[in-house]
Amino acid sequence: MARPLERQDYSYRQDPDVPSFDDAGPVAVMDGNCALCSWGARTIARLDRGERFRICPVQSATGTALATHFGLEPDDPETWLLLQDGRAWSGMEAIIRIGEALGGPARIASVMRIFPRPLREWLYRRIARNRYRLGRSDMCAIPDERLRRRLIS
């Protein structure tokens, strides 16, 4: 399966605009003001008992730099990024891969693989463009210690 964001593995490490950060485990870059994304971040923190995942709001300096590095617009509602083993994934593929990596009930995201990639990405775009209708939230203000330990600024 081809990577949606073709770049050399760990290319962001050589980008002077990307601040250094802990990438020893998967890193999810998502909208820190979106209620749906905040729910996703809390879900990752709850299900990832090994605390491998890091979470980075796209509004942070690191999140903005990573999105830009991979050719994504930080202010675009479709910007969602997963870094795993130096590779970058976006959109529904990123969400599916997170679910698979978390295992357990999160593997339900794998069900999306029954749909062709264009349909999955269309669905992702529809949800992303309408996500603020579900409300806004400040991911970084959430008093959940499991989530706070994982946040990258």
Protein Blocks (a to p, Z undefined) as FASTA:
>chain_A
ZZfbdcdehklmmmmklccddfkbccddddfkbfklmmmmmmmmmmmmnomaccddfkbm
klmmmmmmnopafklmklccddeehiacehjllmmmmmmmngmjllmmmmmmmpcfklmm
mmmmmmmmmmmmnopcdfklpccfklmmmpcZZ
